[in-house]
Amino acid sequence: MKNKFIKLTTLLIFTGCILLLTGCGKYSEKDLLKDLDKKITKANAYLLKGNLEITNNDDVYNYKVEVSYKKKDKYKVSLKNTANNHEQIILRNEEGVYILNPSLNKSFKFQSDWPYNNSQIYLLESILNDIKNDKNRTFKKTDKGYTYITKVNYPNNKKLTKQKIQINKNLKFKKIDVLNKDNIPQLTMEFTKIDYSPTFNKDYFDLNETMKSAEIKEEIKTTSKLDETIYPLVLPDGTKLTNEEKVKKDAGERIIMTFEGEKSFLLVEETSNKEDEFTVVPTLGEPYQLMDTYGVMTDDSLTWSSNGIDYYIVSDVMNQDELIEVASSISAIPTMK
């Protein structure tokens, strides 16, 4: 009897060790992707929170991010700049896609495929699709979970070439770095919460209710004057400023700059105005994140607001990459011509 007991005990210990060893490396790449796919695609809703860091040349912008999703096609993304508490909200519902600017009591409305037209670092479906669509992706098991490296699809930012996706052992995204060709992170998203069973009230994705519930903590600088012109630090070769005109508008001022050369363009800067009543502006183009704000991108123009100033750049000879390069060099600090 004693020998049988010893044999049984040895067998149980051996079996336990085998299970422990196999459990440590539970997921193969195929099994991981299968379970991840099931977890995300079958979710009727989710709520996630995290911190987003965006690097633009020497400038770094940090955001608190909150994403709400409900099947089908309902999204609400809040991006709050930690430096000034400026919040913008991207909303998608049955009526369209909106960029809400609560501090100015204004929203742009798009007929857009957002968020399905390019990679989105803070949307679970987009991250999953990037993994599934890259047949040359790399996969590695780590002490803390799993890591994927995949291609990305940012058609308006060719500098972004791939992403490093870190997933913990509970199949939750922990951190994503979007890298340039030199493997330097340009976007970094750290997830602090992912809830696959949130509840939203029936008006949660309604435009007007979203605007009413937005908490405005920032101090918006509204002024009727533009004290100094803000010039781009980057210009196409052979292009220079040939005319600058300041004009009055109904409430505030506008500066119109003409740049001529092989890559000519027009740049307009004007004082931002807070609307007395909530205003929705129908817009052609796509939402585009530029430095510290979301703007409107078309084939030949870019529009955005930052630090109490509205900007508009347009050219019939420059492509989108060139427009973005010039626009990204326009900082809120006045510079010399």
TORDO-851446 format. One record per residue (C-alpha): residue number from 1; residue in one letter; y, z, x. Coordinates in steps of 0.001 Angstrom, whole numbers. Layout:
(NUM; "A"; (Y; Z; X))
...
This chain:
(1; "M"; (0; 0; 0))
(2; "K"; (2342; 905; 2836))
(3; "N"; (1741; -2455; 4550))
(4; "K"; (2428; -4312; 1298))
(5; "F"; (5684; -2413; 886))
(6; "I"; (6742; -3257; 4431))
(7; "K"; (5902; -6939; 3917))
(8; "L"; (7803; -7029; 617))
(9; "T"; (10822; -5327; 2168))
(10; "T"; (10791; -7741; 5109))
(11; "L"; (10566; -10709; 2736))
(12; "L"; (13526; -9468; 668))
(13; "I"; (15642; -8894; 3783))
(14; "F"; (14730; -12338; 5134))
(15; "T"; (15545; -13977; 1783))
(16; "G"; (18853; -12100; 1632))
(17; "C"; (19805; -13269; 5101))
(18; "I"; (19008; -16867; 4182))
(19; "L"; (21128; -16635; 1033))
(20; "L"; (23955; -15027; 2977))
(21; "L"; (23885; -17714; 5643))
(22; "T"; (23777; -20557; 3150))
(23; "G"; (26456; -18888; 1024))
(24; "C"; (28865; -18805; 3955))
(25; "G"; (28847; -22582; 4039))
(26; "K"; (28476; -22984; 294))
(27; "Y"; (30357; -26230; -175))
(28; "S"; (29664; -29555; 1362))
(29; "E"; (32567; -31990; 1162))
(30; "K"; (30922; -33749; -1775))
(31; "D"; (30279; -30523; -3708))
(32; "L"; (33757; -29201; -3020))
(33; "L"; (35437; -32328; -4328))
(34; "K"; (33174; -32386; -7371))
(35; "D"; (33999; -28783; -8323))
(36; "L"; (37691; -29220; -7507))
(37; "D"; (37797; -32335; -9691))
(38; "K"; (36097; -30499; -12549))
(39; "K"; (38396; -27481; -12242))
(40; "I"; (41610; -29530; -12376))
(41; "T"; (40765; -32401; -14726))
(42; "K"; (39233; -30129; -17353))
(43; "A"; (42160; -27707; -17361))
(44; "N"; (44111; -27875; -20624))
(45; "A"; (47075; -26262; -18885))
(46; "Y"; (48121; -24558; -15702))
(47; "L"; (51004; -22578; -14264))
(48; "L"; (51691; -22410; -10554))
(49; "K"; (54324; -20883; -8334))
(50; "G"; (55147; -21328; -4691))
(51; "N"; (57673; -21967; -1950))
(52; "L"; (58742; -25427; -844))
(53; "E"; (60414; -26223; 2469))
(54; "I"; (62043; -29621; 3050))
(55; "T"; (63174; -30740; 6498))
(56; "N"; (65832; -33422; 6824))
(57; "N"; (66801; -34078; 10444))
(58; "D"; (68127; -30674; 11598))
(59; "D"; (68596; -29297; 8088))
(60; "V"; (65984; -27191; 6298))
(61; "Y"; (66065; -26559; 2538))
(62; "N"; (63989; -23868; 839))
(63; "Y"; (63052; -23758; -2840))
(64; "K"; (61281; -21449; -5244))
(65; "V"; (58993; -23723; -7258))
(66; "E"; (57449; -23117; -10671))
(67; "V"; (55286; -25780; -12332))
(68; "S"; (53981; -25751; -15913))
(69; "Y"; (51537; -28351; -17200))
(70; "K"; (49920; -28974; -20581))
(71; "K"; (47635; -31802; -21636))
(72; "K"; (48603; -34491; -22043))
(73; "D"; (51568; -35569; -19992))
(74; "K"; (53722; -32456; -20419))
(75; "Y"; (55293; -31142; -17232))
(76; "K"; (58070; -28745; -16405))
(77; "V"; (59032; -28281; -12743))
(78; "S"; (61719; -25808; -11735))
(79; "L"; (63179; -26141; -8228))
(80; "K"; (65564; -23353; -7277))
(81; "N"; (67426; -23572; -3965))
(82; "T"; (67139; -20143; -2320))
(83; "A"; (70434; -20594; -446))
(84; "N"; (72672; -20905; -3512))
(85; "N"; (70356; -20347; -6545))
(86; "H"; (71083; -23900; -7705))
(87; "E"; (68297; -24867; -10105))
(88; "Q"; (67178; -28267; -11279))
(89; "I"; (64387; -28833; -13766))
(90; "I"; (62218; -31935; -14073))
(91; "L"; (60805; -32203; -17581))
(92; "R"; (58322; -34667; -19016))
(93; "N"; (57443; -34651; -22712))
(94; "E"; (56759; -37155; -25491))
(95; "E"; (60366; -38350; -25447))
(96; "G"; (60692; -39211; -21774))
(97; "V"; (61428; -37807; -18328))
(98; "Y"; (64507; -35673; -17679))
(99; "I"; (66319; -34134; -14729))
(100; "L"; (68187; -31112; -16046))
(101; "N"; (71155; -29630; -14225))
(102; "P"; (71785; -26365; -16136))
(103; "S"; (74841; -25382; -14086))
(104; "L"; (76650; -28576; -15203))
(105; "N"; (75169; -28510; -18732))
(106; "K"; (73900; -32043; -18167))
(107; "S"; (70634; -33980; -18055))
(108; "F"; (69622; -37477; -16962))
(109; "K"; (66997; -39203; -19103))
(110; "F"; (64552; -41718; -17592))
(111; "Q"; (61987; -44120; -18963))
(112; "S"; (59800; -43443; -15977))
(113; "D"; (56174; -43153; -14878))
(114; "W"; (56988; -39906; -13083))
(115; "P"; (54958; -38107; -11813))
(116; "Y"; (52309; -40819; -11538))
(117; "N"; (54209; -43310; -9359))
(118; "N"; (53859; -41451; -6039))
(119; "S"; (52476; -38335; -4363))
(120; "Q"; (53749; -34966; -5611))
(121; "I"; (53249; -31996; -3298))
(122; "Y"; (53392; -29405; -6112))
(123; "L"; (51280; -31103; -8826))
(124; "L"; (47529; -30427; -8792))
(125; "E"; (46477; -33772; -10280))
(126; "S"; (48526; -35680; -7723))
(127; "I"; (47022; -33739; -4808))
(128; "L"; (43522; -34290; -6186))
(129; "N"; (44132; -38031; -6586))
(130; "D"; (45405; -38296; -3009))
(131; "I"; (42125; -36769; -1828))
(132; "K"; (39933; -38945; -4046))
(133; "N"; (41791; -42184; -3285))
(134; "D"; (41609; -41867; 511))
(135; "K"; (38186; -43099; 1592))
(136; "N"; (39080; -42316; 5212))
(137; "R"; (40052; -38704; 4554))
(138; "T"; (38889; -36004; 6942))
(139; "F"; (37320; -32710; 5884))
(140; "K"; (36725; -29480; 7779))
(141; "K"; (35359; -26041; 6910))
(142; "T"; (37385; -23121; 8282))
(143; "D"; (37009; -19339; 8345))
(144; "K"; (39395; -19063; 5387))
(145; "G"; (38249; -22066; 3360))
(146; "Y"; (38533; -25831; 3680))
(147; "T"; (41003; -28379; 5026))
(148; "Y"; (41581; -32003; 4035))
(149; "I"; (43758; -34545; 5797))
(150; "T"; (44654; -37538; 3632))
(151; "K"; (47125; -40370; 3361))
(152; "V"; (50157; -39953; 1084))
(153; "N"; (52056; -42305; -1177))
(154; "Y"; (55817; -41837; -854))
(155; "P"; (57097; -45427; -1278))
(156; "N"; (60742; -44385; -838))
(157; "N"; (60111; -42377; 2307))
(158; "K"; (58050; -44334; 4810))
(159; "K"; (58389; -41531; 7369))
(160; "L"; (55820; -39491; 5437))
(161; "T"; (52376; -40697; 6508))
(162; "K"; (49761; -38021; 5775))
(163; "Q"; (49190; -34502; 4522))
(164; "K"; (47179; -31456; 5548))
(165; "I"; (45735; -29669; 2500))
(166; "Q"; (44428; -26122; 2871))
(167; "I"; (42123; -24743; 143))
(168; "N"; (40758; -21194; 4))
(169; "K"; (37167; -20187; -755))
(170; "N"; (38039; -19764; -4453))
(171; "L"; (39005; -23450; -4657))
(172; "K"; (42729; -22773; -4945))
(173; "F"; (45308; -24681; -2930))
(174; "K"; (47008; -22406; -405))
(175; "K"; (49251; -24661; 1669))
(176; "I"; (50117; -28337; 2031))
(177; "D"; (52033; -29908; 4909))
(178; "V"; (53275; -33484; 4547))
(179; "L"; (53636; -34907; 8043))
(180; "N"; (55453; -37748; 9759))
(181; "K"; (53868; -40079; 12322))
(182; "D"; (54438; -37443; 15026))
(183; "N"; (52509; -34836; 12980))
(184; "I"; (55680; -32840; 12351))
(185; "P"; (55854; -31241; 8856))
(186; "Q"; (58625; -32677; 6692))
(187; "L"; (57514; -31003; 3457))
(188; "T"; (55627; -27714; 3249))
(189; "M"; (54394; -26147; 18))
(190; "E"; (52865; -22666; 9))
(191; "F"; (51205; -21688; -3261))
(192; "T"; (51556; -18052; -4336))
(193; "K"; (50009; -18299; -7814))
(194; "I"; (47782; -20723; -9736))
(195; "D"; (46808; -19814; -13310))
(196; "Y"; (44454; -22163; -15167))
(197; "S"; (44737; -20387; -18521))
(198; "P"; (48430; -19847; -19314))
(199; "T"; (49846; -19882; -22837))
(200; "F"; (53054; -21716; -23737))
(201; "N"; (54936; -21491; -27021))
(202; "K"; (55291; -24649; -29114))
(203; "D"; (58850; -25356; -27916))
(204; "Y"; (58182; -24656; -24253))
(205; "F"; (58456; -28336; -23236))
(206; "D"; (61326; -29142; -25609))
(207; "L"; (64480; -30443; -23904))
(208; "N"; (67033; -28298; -25717))
(209; "E"; (64926; -25146; -25516))
(210; "T"; (64416; -25711; -21805))
(211; "M"; (68151; -25963; -21260))
(212; "K"; (68818; -22845; -23353))
(213; "S"; (66249; -20790; -21482))
(214; "A"; (67419; -21852; -18001))
(215; "E"; (68795; -18864; -16145))
(216; "I"; (72004; -19762; -14344))
(217; "K"; (72677; -17431; -11421))
(218; "E"; (74548; -19730; -9084))
(219; "E"; (78273; -19851; -8685))
(220; "I"; (79193; -23516; -9138))
(221; "K"; (82300; -24579; -7296))
(222; "T"; (84247; -26616; -9828))
(223; "T"; (87521; -28024; -8628))
(224; "S"; (89949; -30696; -9707))
(225; "K"; (90655; -31790; -6119))
(226; "L"; (88754; -33276; -3192))
(227; "D"; (90398; -31676; -185))
(228; "E"; (88658; -33839; 2406))
(229; "T"; (86559; -36971; 2454))
(230; "I"; (82922; -36553; 3467))
(231; "Y"; (81752; -39494; 5577))
(232; "P"; (78183; -40577; 6383))
(233; "L"; (77027; -39782; 9905))
(234; "V"; (74721; -42815; 9962))
(235; "L"; (75866; -46395; 9389))
(236; "P"; (73958; -49689; 9771))
(237; "D"; (74768; -51550; 12989))
(238; "G"; (77977; -53547; 12665))
(239; "T"; (79030; -51836; 9427))
(240; "K"; (82304; -49910; 9293))
(241; "L"; (84726; -48331; 6840))
(242; "T"; (87384; -50862; 5830))
(243; "N"; (89034; -49222; 2830))
(244; "E"; (89411; -45758; 1323))
(245; "E"; (91169; -45005; -1946))
(246; "K"; (91675; -41736; -3790))
(247; "V"; (92283; -41958; -7531))
(248; "K"; (92784; -39491; -10357))
(249; "K"; (90275; -39244; -13170))
(250; "D"; (90518; -37407; -16482))
(251; "A"; (89362; -34156; -14896))
(252; "G"; (89471; -34245; -11136))
(253; "E"; (89577; -36832; -8359))
(254; "R"; (87507; -39727; -7083))
(255; "I"; (87341; -41268; -3602))
(256; "I"; (86130; -44871; -3283))
(257; "M"; (85081; -46059; 176))
(258; "T"; (84245; -49646; 1095))
(259; "F"; (82038; -50286; 4121))
(260; "E"; (81816; -53887; 5313))
(261; "G"; (79516; -55715; 7704))
(262; "E"; (76075; -57292; 7579))
(263; "K"; (74913; -54245; 5573))
(264; "S"; (77929; -53633; 3372))
(265; "F"; (77991; -50903; 716))
(266; "L"; (80252; -48884; -1575))
(267; "L"; (80355; -45078; -1506))
(268; "V"; (81989; -43031; -4265))
(269; "E"; (82620; -39274; -4158))
(270; "E"; (84102; -37372; -7068))
(271; "T"; (84485; -33856; -8377))
(272; "S"; (81643; -32619; -10572))
(273; "N"; (82561; -31531; -14068))
(274; "K"; (80705; -29048; -16239))
(275; "E"; (80203; -30429; -19734))
(276; "D"; (81470; -28371; -22691))
(277; "E"; (78406; -29386; -24702))
(278; "F"; (74938; -30221; -23436))
(279; "T"; (75007; -33907; -22509))
(280; "V"; (72064; -36280; -21995))
(281; "V"; (72832; -39374; -19901))
(282; "P"; (70387; -42321; -20350))
(283; "T"; (69565; -43617; -16885))
(284; "L"; (67885; -46614; -15297))
(285; "G"; (65861; -45825; -12196))
(286; "E"; (63551; -43089; -10949))
(287; "P"; (63999; -39412; -10030))
(288; "Y"; (64349; -38991; -6273))
(289; "Q"; (64586; -35808; -4184))
(290; "L"; (67342; -36125; -1616))
(291; "M"; (67971; -33175; 683))
(292; "D"; (69017; -30250; -1528))
(293; "T"; (68983; -32003; -4903))
(294; "Y"; (67291; -34482; -7205))
(295; "G"; (69089; -37760; -7822))
(296; "V"; (68624; -41164; -9430))
(297; "M"; (67187; -44054; -7408))
(298; "T"; (67392; -47723; -8433))
(299; "D"; (66637; -50871; -6438))
(300; "D"; (70190; -51019; -5093))
(301; "S"; (71777; -47600; -5644))
(302; "L"; (71405; -43842; -5299))
(303; "T"; (73243; -41194; -7342))
(304; "W"; (73189; -37421; -6772))
(305; "S"; (75225; -34199; -7038))
(306; "S"; (75591; -31490; -4401))
(307; "N"; (77937; -28540; -3911))
(308; "G"; (80301; -29531; -6703))
(309; "I"; (80551; -33209; -5691))
(310; "D"; (78964; -36259; -7346))
(311; "Y"; (77937; -39101; -5018))
(312; "Y"; (77156; -42737; -5711))
(313; "I"; (76140; -45324; -3097))
(314; "V"; (75400; -48952; -3978))
(315; "S"; (74714; -52148; -2025))
(316; "D"; (73462; -55621; -2876))
(317; "V"; (72161; -56227; 672))
(318; "M"; (70600; -52892; 1691))
(319; "N"; (67057; -51872; 748))
(320; "Q"; (66113; -48439; -572))
(321; "D"; (65105; -47089; 2847))
(322; "E"; (68498; -48036; 4262))
(323; "L"; (70350; -46505; 1310))
(324; "I"; (68395; -43277; 1703))
(325; "E"; (69090; -43134; 5442))
(326; "V"; (72851; -43390; 4873))
(327; "A"; (72804; -40997; 1915))
(328; "S"; (70750; -38427; 3853))
(329; "S"; (73418; -38371; 6565))
(330; "I"; (76152; -37328; 4139))
(331; "S"; (76450; -33553; 4436))
(332; "A"; (78694; -31178; 2542))
(333; "I"; (80633; -30561; 5772))
(334; "P"; (83583; -32916; 6142))
(335; "T"; (83232; -35146; 9198))
(336; "M"; (85488; -37477; 11103))
(337; "K"; (85446; -41236; 10495))
